[in-house]
Amino acid sequence: MPSEELWKTPILNTNPSYSLEEMIQLIEQEKPFTGWLSGSGCLVKIEEYLPVVCTAIHAGHGMRSELEKQCQLSEQERLFEEDPFTDEMIASQPITLYGLDSRFEYDLNRPKSLSTYYKSAWSKKVWSRPLSDSQRQKSHSKHELFYLLYEALIGKLESKFGLVIVFDLHSYNHHRITKPSPVFNIGSTQIDMERWEPVVKKFTSELRQIGLPNLTCSAEVDAVFEGRGYLIAHTNAHFDRTLVLPTEVKKIFMDEDSGEVYPLVLEALQIGLKQAISNTSAYFQRRFNLKTRVKKADMLSSQIEPAVLSVDKALYRLAQKIETLKYVNPTNLVKERTRFFASPGRYKPNYRYRQLPINANDFKHQLYKLPIENIADPEMRLLYSDMVNQMSEKIDLLTSVGQEAFLFNSLKYHGRPDSIAVKNAQFLLYAKTLQEETGDVFTSADARARMVEAAKEWGMKCRIQETSSLAARAMVSSVPPTLYLNNTAQFSAAETNRLIQHELGVHMATTLNAKMQPLKIFRLGLPGSTFTQEGMAILAEYQAGYMSHERLRTLAVRVLAVNSMLKEQDFYQTYSYLADELGLDKDMAFTTTTRVYRGGGFTKDHLYLAGFIEMLHQAQQRSLDNLLIGKCSWKYHDLIDELVERKWLQSPHYRFDVSDNSTEPVLMYLIDSLQPAA
């Protein structure tokens, strides 16, 4: 195998080595495996037997020590003609073959007899003296091993599936090309275009849709290279039911002269190629294998990557006890409430908070040590990277509770209401209040009894208990799954029904659904999950038929309270604004003001209304069911849907009610008039 210092991801060197016979036996038995082909520089990964194969046969830089001593090219000169990072671009695919020896030792894209350069290549002298027959034979043996394995694999896949597609990925230098050159070039000279042209067109179209940072993506056929390589020639000579797509990627992801990589471009290419390859593979199956229901997720492995499970477990173990509201809610709320109302104009509540039993520096150190780079799937790697960054911001938030820095960290974590959010809130408050039949008024004990009954009907095993330490009227905590009710509050029948949908129907549902998932990240909450989860919870109230204008006004008041807190930064002024200008009674004004001033300035409350508007908008376009599998964020909706389809995640067991919505027409008008965020 290649030397460790030349292999970009050393952890892969821990993979076992198999003989050719052992690999062929595993393939015949259809057993997944990852390992080195003994006697070669080929790394083989088969996560699942599917009719799609990806190759990166020029990805490596390794060379036998005896040849390195004889080679006259510098490492940088060798790297210039190799295809670095092409293996990483296809790493998310279920079957991959990497050539990790340098093409200067032997070139897998040339016939065996021509695979070793005699003296020179690209007008540069490679060897200080011609290779001996023995040296050439060793290299030819590696070449032969690769193609014997390749034949066994393609033969097995053809016998199992009928038609097979192979994506043969390379990269090319463009500085020496004088004419305009595309980001992607598909070579068609050896493709039977009369037979396979629809697939070539589909792949070209998919490649053109890849988004690149500060670059325009383009894809052409035969614009720079015509696909005259040996891998497709060898395939055509031995198989009639396999299509090979020789694909060149322009080296826009690195400085081709120095070898310096551009991580953002490389990441975009990895994500884009994952989508382009799986979409094209699914199209290939539908069009030529006549599998009418095949989707892109069916062309990806249904087995969770071991690296994902490892990182997920470590992240959850590190972050599972960090719940924001536990440390942001005041512990002396009742006492400070009494003092404030005894002298509201002069007394500023002096809230106290629980101590955080976490060493922030140690926490971050452990957080950033997580080996996220080992995750092959680029979208999963990005998700866990986002989670690490969010957890770092969360610990900054929690370690600054009660300090001036808390407001800054809250803005960083939860954002602030924009002009659209403020206008929506003002619009709801300007409209004449629509009266609601509120029904009976319950104590917290009465409301709890109704919620216990609702949880029993839904089959939810959770606690529901009263507490005096809430700034909110109700809150769900994950460990253990508990719905807390504010025992100082009274609840109308209408509000109780809304809380059942909001707290049990969404927050408890996502808490319990998350415990069923093999990935624990969904118990912690994805980046942006507050916006999505609170929006879904309000949507649940609406879809169950319990929305009211008064409820919308409450959400609007919260937006304006956050806005006031950011402008005034004075508890009493915000309280007076809510009570005197917006007409809230003194208890509600105090509770709402406390919500936004707790911790030192908590901006979360502006997310409820904006989240509801966005999730209502999303629900009109697609199913939101999979966003209930845990504490999800709509930013990752496509990925979550894919993971459910791939069986990495379970479909949600608990879902909120959806009834015939008989919302009052004027209220419908108000809701339809709300503008989603830009």
Sequence and secondary structure as in RCSB ss.txt:
>XXXX:A:sequence
MPSEELWKTPILNTNPSYSLEEMIQLIEQEKPFTGWLSGSGCLVKIEEYLPVVCTAIHAGHGMRSELEKQCQLSE
QERLFEEDPFTDEMIASQPITLYGLDSRFEYDLNRPKSLSTYYKSAWSKKVWSRPLSDSQRQKSHSKHELFYLLY
EALIGKLESKFGLVIVFDLHSYNHHRITKPSPVFNIGSTQIDMERWEPVVKKFTSELRQIGLPNLTCSAEVDAVF
EGRGYLIAHTNAHFDRTLVLPTEVKKIFMDEDSGEVYPLVLEALQIGLKQAISNTSAYFQRRFNLKTRVKKADML
SSQIEPAVLSVDKALYRLAQKIETLKYVNPTNLVKERTRFFASPGRYKPNYRYRQLPINANDFKHQLYKLPIENI
ADPEMRLLYSDMVNQMSEKIDLLTSVGQEAFLFNSLKYHGRPDSIAVKNAQFLLYAKTLQEETGDVFTSADARAR
MVEAAKEWGMKCRIQETSSLAARAMVSSVPPTLYLNNTAQFSAAETNRLIQHELGVHMATTLNAKMQPLKIFRLG
LPGSTFTQEGMAILAEYQAGYMSHERLRTLAVRVLAVNSMLKEQDFYQTYSYLADELGLDKDMAFTTTTRVYRGG
GFTKDHLYLAGFIEMLHQAQQRSLDNLLIGKCSWKYHDLIDELVERKWLQSPHYRFDVSDNSTEPVLMYLIDSLQ
PAA
>XXXX:A:secstr
   GGG S GGGGGS EE HHHHHHHHHTT  EEEEETTSSEEEEESS  SEEEEETT   B  HHHHHHB S H
HHHHHHS TTHHHHTTTSSEEEEE B TTT  TTS GGGSS SSEETTEE BSS   HHHHHHHHHHHHHHHHHH
HHHHHHHHHHHS EEEEEEEEE  TT  S   SEEE  TTS HHHHHHHHHHHHHHHHT  BTTB   EEESSS 
    HHHHHHHHH SSEEEEEEEEESTTB TTT  B HHHHHHHHHHHHHHHHHHHHHHHHHHS  TT  GGGGS
 SS  HHHHHHHHHHHHHHTT  HHHHHS SSHHHHHHHHHHSTTT             HHHHHHHHHTS GGG 
 SHHHHHHHHHHHHHHHHHHHHHHTTTSTHHHHHHHHHH    HHHHHHHHHHHHS         EE HHHHHHH
HHHHHHHHT   EEEEES  SSSEEEETTTTEEEEETT  EEHHHHHHHIIIIIIIIIHHHHHHHTSS THHHH 
 TTHHHHHHHHHHHHHHHTT   HHHHHHHHHHHHHHHHHHHH  HHHHHHIIIIIS   HHHHHHHHHHHHGGG
  GGGGHHHHHHHHHHHHHTTS  GGGGTTT  GGGHHHHHHHHHTTSS   S           HHHHHHHHT  
   
